[in-house]
Amino acid sequence: MIPRRYHDVMELRHLRYFMAVAEELNFGRAAKRLHISQPPLTRQIQDLERELGAKLFQRSKRRIQLTEAGRALFVEAQSMLDQADRIQSVVERAGRGETGRLAIGFVNSAIYEKLPDALRAFRSRYPDVELVLREINSGEQVEALREKRIQIGFARGAVQDNDLKSVIIQNEPLVAVLPFDHKLAQEREISIDRLSGDPFILYPRTSRPNFADQILQICVQAGFVPNVVQEAVETQTAMSLVAAGIGVTLAPQSVARLNWPDVTCMPIAPPAPHSNLSALYRSDDESLVSKAFLDVIKEIWNL
């Protein structure tokens, strides 16, 4: 092992010069390989020997050989240069956003459309980036972004926060979700006011404020305040409660495409209300990993 004091005086350049000579066992060939002339190479090796206090090569008119000290340095130098190359590679890749960690928060309904495609594409292009996925509601995403627990969020509705930026990646119509035996289940489309007498399943305003407020506003605009009989945090829960006949609800059209059993997803008559799915991120986030993921999002959603 090379004493620590030698690490302080040696440069990687010295070690690369030494390795070239040690592998070629010829100063002329080593100089050509390094794209320098032979005299400067000879001086560099002499400087290295002087710093280490040991002869590295046994020279004769016919050939040169590694000394015992030279053979010891050869092993250590190879290891050090390999490590230096690894460090350089890691730093360069991090500088290009190819390594690191990315925490993503998403609402449940985001996984029914293109989010899985975006995740798959990102993993393919940046396999050394650690993806941490957290299913959390829109309100909690805002707090998680502020506290830097996530870097990207996928939330429903518009988010008003000066510390965050948002990109609307999808605008889709809402559908009425009814039990399969509902009296309106055979209609081609319905207007919202025809649900005024039905019990509603709603997402809690405390956990998903934008989407819950949006549904309430849609009902009020249709002339009634919904009779909320049950709250459901997750989409699957809401759909299961509808299938059980507990009530009706509204959901993004992408959710309806999954063909839930015992549920009818009914188009709403024009002008049908829409729901926005937005990508959220901090205004001050300069991470290249975040930028790389946002670029994939824009590509997948054709933004």
N, C-alpha and C positions, 0 to 999 in steps of 0.2 A: 504494500500500500504506500502511495506517495505521501510523505509528511505534509501536513497542512500548510506549512510555510511556503512550500513550493507551489501550491495552488494559487497563492497570492501573487507570485511573480510570473508564472507561465501564462501565455496567451494561447487561445485555441489555434491561432495561426502557427505557433511554434509546434504544437502537437501534430497539426496536419502536415507540416513540412517533414517532421520526424517520421510520420507514418509512411509518407511517400518514399523516403529514402530507405526505410526499413523493409518495405515491400519490394522495392525495385533492386535494393542492394547495389545501386549505381547512381551516383549523383547526377550524371548527365541525363539519364532516363527520367529520374525523379524531377529534375528541373523542367524538362520538356512536358511532363505530365502536369506540373503545376503552372505552366505557362510563364515561367520566369527564367532568367539566365542562371548559370551554375554558380558564379561567385556569390551573389546575394544568398543563395540557398546554403552554401557552405558556411557563410558568416552566421546565418540564423541557427544552424546546427551547433556551431561553436559557442554561440551565445547561450543556447539551451544547456549545453554541457557545462558551461561555466556557472550558470544559475543552479544547476542540480549538483554541481561538485563531483561529477562522475563522467567518465568516458562512455559514450553510448555506442560508438562504432570502433572496431579494430580495423585500421586501414593498412593496406599493403599496395604494392604496385599492381598486383594481379587482381585483387578483389577487396571488398569490405565485408565485415561480418558484425553482427550485433554482439556486444559484450554482455556479460551477465546483467549489468545495470540496464543495458538497452533492451534485453528480453523482458525484464521486469516492467520497464516503462511501456513496452509494446502492448502488454495486456491491459495495463491501466489506461493508457491513452485511447485504445480502441473503445473501452467502456465509456470513458468521458466524452469522446466524440459522438458516440451513439446517443448518449444522454443529451448532449447539446443539440443534436439533430432532432430528437424527439421534442425537446423544449421548443425549439424554433417552429416545428410543425404545429404543436399545440397552440402556440401564441398566434401563428398566422391563421390557423383555422378559426380560432376564437375571434380574431379580428375580422374575419369574413362572416361571422355569425353561424359557423358550422358546428360549434360545440357550445355546451352550456346547459342551462335548465330553463324550461318554459312552463309556467303554471297557468292553466286555462280553466276558467269557470264557465259553466253553461247551464241554461235552463233545460229542463227535460225535453221540451218540444223541439229544441234545436237539433237533436240527433235523428229526427225523422226525415231530414232532407239532405243537404250537402255537407254538413259538418264531418261525418265519417270520411267522405271523399277528401276533404281538406286535410284531415289528420293523416290519412293514408299517404297522400302526396307529400306531405311535409316529412313524414318518417322516411319515405323513400329517398328524399333529397338530402336530408340531414339526419342520418341514422345515429350520430353521436350526440345529438341533443336529447336530453332527458325530458320527456313530456310528462307533466303531472296534471291529471284531469280531475276536476272537482265539479260535481253536479250541485249547484247552488242557485237559489232564486235571484231574480234581478236586483232586489233591494240589497241583498247580502253581497252581491257582486260589486256594487258601488263601494261598500265599506272595504271589501277585500282588495280592491284596486287602490283605494286611498292608503291602505296599510301595507301595500306591496306584497300581499300574500298571493296574489295572482297578477299576471302581466296582461292577459287578454280575457275579456268576458264576452259572452254571447247572451244578450238579454232581450226581453220583449218590451216594446214601447220605447218612447223617447226618454232619454236621461238628461236632466238639466243639472250639470255640475261643471263649474269653471275649471276644475282640476282634471277633467276627463274629456277625451274626444270620442266621438262615435261615428261609425260608418253604417248606414242602412244597407244591409246586404240582401235583404229579402222583404218584399211587401206582398203579403198574400191575403186573400179573402178569408173571413171567418165563416164557419158553417155552424148550423144548429145541430147539436148532438142529442138524439132522442132515443128512448127505449124502442126496441124493434116493434112492439105492439102499440106504440103511441098512435093516437087518432089521426095524427098528421103524417105518419110515417110513409104513406103511399103517395103523398104529394110530390110534384116535381121540384117545387121550391116553395118557401114560405116567407112571410114577412114577420119581423120580430114581434110585432104587436099581437100576433096570434099565440104567443107563448106567455101572455100576461097572466093567465090563470094557472100556470104550471109552477111547481116548486123548483127552485134553482139550486144547482151545485156550483159554488163559486170558490175561486182561489182566495186564500186569506189576504186581506189588504196589508197585513203586517209583513208578509213574506214576499208578496208579488204585487207591489202597489200599482204599478202602471197597468198591468193587464187586468187586474181586478177593477180598478177605476174605469178602465175602458169599457168593460162589459156593463158596469153599472150605468155609465153615461149612455151607452147604446140603448139600454132598456128605457132610461128616462126620456131620451129623445123619441122613442117609440110610444111614449105616453103612459108608462107604468114604472113602478119601483119593484124590482124582482123580490119574490118571497124566497129568501135564502134559507134553505133547511139544512144544508150540510156544506162544510168547507173541505176542500181537498188540496193538499200541498202539491202533489204530483199529478201529471196528466193521466198516468195509468190508473191511479186511484179514482180520479173523476170519471173516467170512462167505465170503470167497473161499477161505480155507484149508479151511473146512468143505466147500465145493463141490468142492474138489480131493480130498476124501476123507482129509485129514490127521487129522481128529478131529472131535469134537463140542464144543459150547459151550452156554452159556445166555445169553439176551439179553432185553431188555425187549420186551414185546409190540408196542410201536409200531414197532420195527425190523422185526418179522416182516411187517408190513403192506405192505412194499415189494415183496414177491414176488420175492425174490432167485432167480436162475436156479440150477438144480441143487442147491437147498437145500430141505429140509422143516422148517418151524417147527411143532413139536409142542406142543400144550397139555399142561401138567403137571397130574396128577391132584390134586384137593383134598387137603389145603390147599396150594394152589400158593403158592410164595414170591413176594414182591412186591419191586419196586425203586422207591425214591423219587427223584424229580427235584426238587431244591431250588434256590431262588433265594437266593444269598448276597450279603451286603453288610456293610460295616463298621458297627459299633455307633455310631461317632462321625461317620458320614457325614450331614451336614446339607444336602447339595446338593439344590437344588430340581429339578435335572435328574434326579438319581437317584430322587427321590420321584415325579416324573412318570412315569418308566419303571416303577417298582414299581406305580403305580396302573394302568397299562396291563396289566401282568402279571395283577394281581388281576381285572381286567375280563375279559381273554381266557380265563383259567382259572376264572372264576366263583368266586373265593375270597371 
